[in-house]
Amino acid sequence: MLRFLILLCCAATLTASGCATTGKSSPGALGSRLSLEQWVDREAVPYLIRELGENPRFKGQPFLLVSMNRDNVEANIDELTMQIRETITDGLLTKPGMGLVWRPSTKPWTQHTQVKQMDCTGGQKEAIYVGIDASLSSLDGDLHVTIRALDIAEKQWITGFGISWQGHASSMQKKALSSKTPDDYLLGLRPLPFNKNQADLLAAYVSRNLSCLFSNMDLDEAVVYVEKDNPGKIRYFDNAFGLIANYIASYKGVTVTDDPSKANIRLLARVHEIHQGLYQVWVTPRYKMDKRYVPGKETQAYVALDTLVSVQPPAPVKKSPPQKKPEPPQRSGNVLAVCFLDFQNSIENRFYPMLKTYPGAVRVRQIYDRCDTYGACICYELTVRDRQFQRMEEMTMWMKKSLIAQDITRFKLEARSPEQLRVTFFTGFD
């Protein structure tokens, strides 16, 4: 009998010890048996649907899924967090009435013939950041994923909301965590302001947000006057405000005038300096007759400028003796352009990390003036210092090997010029 009791106690001790090593997951933990992918599908998505769709605290509140690092919204997003966000988004879209804000990548302006064609579903202003924080623990090396909610206006975490997972990180997950790109969801928001080369994207972003005004108002025709308030007379904002007027004028039923007396809608475009180099742009529409604001139609964006360029009158030309013509500057490297066409969204985030590994590449940046098709298109420019890889023949061979190494085989390579390569993907590839 005593031997039986000893064996029973040992068994109980082993059972308790085994339970103590179970991975953490909350709420509704199923332990370490759940992989990260299973946890997202079985626990995180149902939890978010229930809380964000049914809880009175969140119901009807517009929210945006973002990448977070502890208490900070991250301007760059890693591939693992991006994959988690895509899975959560797919799950949330199965529940009608969710306040998920859609913020597509800001692209250069494409003209629409009628304002009725514009999709106004993305015009909501997000009130909540639902943050996904994925990181490796410096203590045990485990992967920790936490989802929390931040009230944007109050700048406070929302208590009582949150779910987390902890477990072993695979080599693929570690690699995905280390691969980061700018999060296009945040472009124009404070975490990722427009930069000094994106005046056209700023104008396109503001114009799209304002387009819903003209599709819903009670006027037979909108005659718009754009009033500029640019205290520092910074050329960047003058250019952007001019583009806004041009973009809006491209709609049928909308006329832009330089005479404020002829307008029935006035757009006030204002620039506020938050601190040195960081600006907030507000564009607010008013009805001319009663000067009242059009409710819910103002739009805002953030801009970060490294150097301030003011609008100055041209300096007088001084005559000087003829000088020897200076030698043209030597190029520090050759520039190659690569455009990817007709790709599936699931592989778009592979392009930038892949191009960064091109031999001799010292700079890779996205460019917006090379797409001349109506399908999916994204272009990058590479500055290459290695003379061996400055030729298009080398780029073509390298691109073919790199895509095949990623199990992408259905594509066509076309050298459009000695400096530009086009990669077109065929329908049906995985």
Secondary structure, DSSP 4 states (H G I P E B T S, - for coil): -HHHHHHHHHHHHHHHHHHHTSPPEESS--GGGS-HHHHIIIIIHHHHHHHHHH-TTTTT--EEEEEEETTEE-SEEEHHHHHHHHHHHHHHTTSTT--BPP-PPP------SBGGGS--TT-PPP-EEEEEEEEE-TTT--EEEEEEEEETTTTEE-TT--EEEEEPPPHHHHHHHH-EEE-GGGBTSTTB-B-TT-HHHHHHHHHHHHHHHHHHSS-SSEEEEEEEE-TT-BHHHHHHHHHHHHHHHTSBTEEE-S-GGG-SEEEEEEEEEEETTEEEEEEEEEETTT--B-TT--EEEEEE-SS--B--PPPPPPP----PPPPPPPPSSEEEEEEEES--HHHHHHHHHHHHTSTTEEEEEEESS---SSSSEEEEEEEE--GGG-SHHHHHHHHHHHHHHTT---EEEEEEETTEEEEEEPTT--
